[in-house]
């Protein structure tokens, strides 16, 4: 499973992207479950955010959803944090 996160917005407006490929990882099932919940809670169109807040584009195996601060679910927040931390 390929998970991509793109973050835009914020005070400085700096874009950040990262990707994680879970193939062959011992924790792949955990990633799959987390990504599924995050995508299920996302929107099909870019979400309205707040001034200087972050907006996110999450793509899991070709399916893209959108979400924005401060309306992230706990699963979306965790997936975004993990992908931006561990991804390339």
Buried (B, 14 or more C-beta within 10 A) or exposed (E): BEBBBBBBBBEEEEEEBBBBBBEEEEEEEEBBEBBBBBBEBBEEEBBEBEEEBBBBBBBBEEEEBBBBBEBBBEBBBBBBEBBBEEBE
